[in-house]
Amino acid sequence: MKLITCLYKGEERVGALTEEGVVFLPYPDMNTLIETLPPAAFAVTSTAKPVPLEDVTLLAPIPRPRQDVICLGMNYRDHEKEAAKYDAEAFKKEKPAAVYFSKRVSRAGDPDGDIPRYEGLVERLDYEAELAVIIGKTARNVKAENAGDYVFGYTVLNDVSARDLQTGHKQWYFGKGLDGFTPMGPCILTADETAFPPALDISCAVNGEERQRSNTALLIHGIPEIIEELSAGMTLLPGTIIATGTPAGVGMGFDPPKFLSAGDVVACTIQNVGTLRSTVR
């Protein structure tokens, strides 16, 4: 099932996508839905007539995450290499352990929404297409072999990054946590719709030019390992979002770099989930 958050007649609603359109579900928001439904129990129980998709405006599936997004850095081999080539000091990875950081998100960016340019503050604006995992029930001390039981679903996330802030401050929080730097969507693909761990094609195009193409099966640290490691020391609450990293082809990986400019359209696509499209303003 594909679940969405949308605007309909000025009201924020939660719904499921069907062949006939959008069926609204009896939950005030997506966080409540995730908390209420077991990760593997999805059914459209509403008897209401579906609303045509063109009559709603898609929002980020979780517009207001309850906590910062947990992110993995350099979790594809090819991206690890291009990052080190761009700035060896800033992206040096001395140990094989996973690199975790958090991304501040007061409001997630909507599908077909804008990425702010921050002229005067940001000169090297970059994109990162990522598979985001959404936790469906409280996870603590979860073993890798049981990790799939805790996954509610998946969405597309663009880990927008200000490379000059990221490298200049020698940390990633500020350069990746500016307002508008976390577009997400267009939907949540529920976990029952794909094998675990998912092996899905992932790509990104800028103004129609393909920049990134890979498959989530190529993650260095896979989703079962990530959930086991994180839950050993922190409680992952329902609705927790984990961005699993980006493959090669980001702007800083080109020679010369291909950073984003005003008017650029970034389209991040994950197989079976959909395309998240954003315009730089």
N, C-alpha and C positions, 0 to 999 in steps of 0.2 A: 504494500500500500504506500501511496505517496501522500504525506500530510503537509498542509500549508497553513500559514497565517496570512490573512488578507484583509483588505478594507472592502466593506460592502455597505453602500449607502451611508458612508461616514463612520461606520462602526467596525472595530477590529474583531475579526472572527477567526475561529479555527475550523479547518475543514479537511476533507479527504478528496483527492482527485479520482474521478471515475470516468468512464467513457462518455457519460452523459453530461459531465460538468463537475461542479463543486458541491459536495454534500456537507453541510455545516454540522459540526459535532457539538454536543452539549457541555463544553468546557470553556471557562472564561479566557484561558490562554494556553499556549503550548506547554509551559512548565507544569501546569496543573494536569494536563492530559498525560504527560510523561510520568508524573508521580502516581497517577490513578491506574493506568493500564500496565499490566505486566509486560515486559519487553517482547514476549512472544504471542501476546493475545491481542490481535487487531481485528476489529470487525466494524463495519458501518452499521450502526443500529438506528440511525435516524430514518424516518419514513418521509421526510420532507422532500419536495421536488428539487432535483439538482438545479443549481444556478449556472448558467453558461460561464465558462472561464473568462470570456472577454468582459463580463460584467463586474469582475472583481479586480482589485489592484494587489498584486503580490507584495508581501512584506518579507523581511527575513523570517525564517520559520521560528526562530527564537529571538524576537526583537530585543528583549532585555535579558540577557543571560544573568543568572543570579550570582555568578562568580566570574573572575577573569578566565579567559580561555587558556587552557594548558596547551603549549606548543612544543613541537620537537624541531630542533635545528639540524640541518645537514643529515637528513635521514634517508637520502638516496646517494649512492656512491658517486654518480656523475655530478650531482650538485655539490657534494663535499669538495670535489676536485676543482670545480669552477669558482667556488667561493674562496678557496685557498689561493687560487691564481689571482683573483681580484685584490685581495688584501690578506696576505699570509698571517700577519700579526693579529688582525681582528677576528679571523675565522680559523685560527689554528686549533686543531683537535688533537691533543696529545694522547688521549686514551680512547679505547673503543667504546666506552660507556655512552649511553644516550645523553644528548644535550637537551635539557628542558628549560623553558622560559615561559613567562606568562604574558598575555596580551590584554591590555586594559580595554574593556568594552562596556561603555555605558549604554550605547544603542548600536546594534548591529546594522550594517548597511543593507539596503533592500536590493532585490533583483531589479535590474534596469535602473538602478540608482546612480548616485554620483560618488566619485572619489575626490575629496578636496585636494587642491594643488598646494596650498600653504606657501604661496609665493613670498619670498623673503626669509622663510624659515627652512624650506626644503628645496634643494637643488637637484637631488638624485632620487627621484621617485621610482619605485620598482614594484613589481607584481610577483605573486607566488601562488600558483594553483595548488590546492591541498584537499585531500579527503579528511573531513572532520567526523569523528566518532562521537556519538551522543550516548551517554550512560543512562540506563533505564531504571536502575534501582541501586540503593546504597551499597557501595562496594568497599569492603575493607578486608585485607588479607586474602585476596582472591588469587587462586592458582591459575596459571596460564591455561591449563586444560579446561577450566570452567569459565574462562573470561567471556566467551560468547554468550553466556547466560545473562550477562550484565549489560549487553549492548542493546540499546533501544533502536538505533538506526544510524543513518549516515547522511551527510549533506556536503555541499561544495563550499569551500571557504577560500577567499583570496587574502592571503597574509600580506597586505600592502605594507611596504617598508620604505622608510627614508634612509637610504644607505649612508648619506653624509652624517646624519644624527647617530645612526647605529655604529659606524666606525669611529666617528669623532669622539663620542662619549665612552667608547670601549665597553658598552653594554647595550642590550637590545630592547630594553623595556620602553624607553622614550621613543626611539625610532620606529617602533612597531605599534605603539599604543595611542597614537594621536586619534582624535575623534574622526570617525569615518573610515578608518583604516582596516575595518573588518567586514567587508561585504560577505553575505552568506545567503545560500539558497540554491535553486528556487524552491526546494521542498526538502522534507526528510523522507528518505527511502527507508522503510522499516526493515529491521534486521532479517525478518523472515523471507525477504525478497531476494536474497543473495547468499551465496555460500559464506561460511566463516572459516578463516579470515577472508575478506573479499579480495578478489583478483580482478580489478576493474581498470579499464583504460582511463588515463587522465591526460588532459591536454590544456593548452592555453594559446589563444591567438590574440594579437594586438592589431587592430585595424584590418582584420582578415588574414594577417600573416601568422602562420603557426610558429610559435616560439618553443613550446614545451610539448613533449609527448612521451609517456611512459606507462607503467602499469603499477597498481598498488601492491602487487605481489613482490615488487622489488624493494620494498622498505627494508632498510638495514635492521631496524628494531621493529618487529611486527606488533600488531595490535594485542595479541595475547601477552607478549612480553611486557609491553607498555603498561597494560592494566595491572599485571601482577606486580611490577616494580613500583608503580605509583601507589597502589592500594596497600602496599606493605607499610607505608609510612604516613599516608594521608587518606582521609575518608573522601571518596568520590560520591557526591550526592546525585540523585536523579536530575538530569538536565545538564550535568557537567559536559563540556565540549572539549574534546582533545583534537587538535589539528596535528596531523601525523607527519608533516614535512612536505617539501616540494622537490620535484625532479629538476634536472638541468634545463637551461634555457631561459633563466631569468635575465633581466636586462643587464645586470652587472657582469654576466657571463660572456657577453659578446666583446669583440675587439674591433672597433671601439664599442663601449657599452651602449645599450639601447634603452635609455631611461624614458619614462613616460612624460608626455607633454599635454598641455590643455587640449581637450578635444579628442584625445585618444580613447578608443573603445577597447576594453579588455574583456575577453570572453573565456571563462574557465569552465571546462566541461569534464564531467565524470560519467562514464558509461552507466546507463540505467537510472542515474540520478537526475541529470539535466545540465543545463548551461546557466551559469551565473554571469550576467553581463553588466558591466559598469562603465561609466564615462567619466573621464578626468575633467574636472571643472576648476 
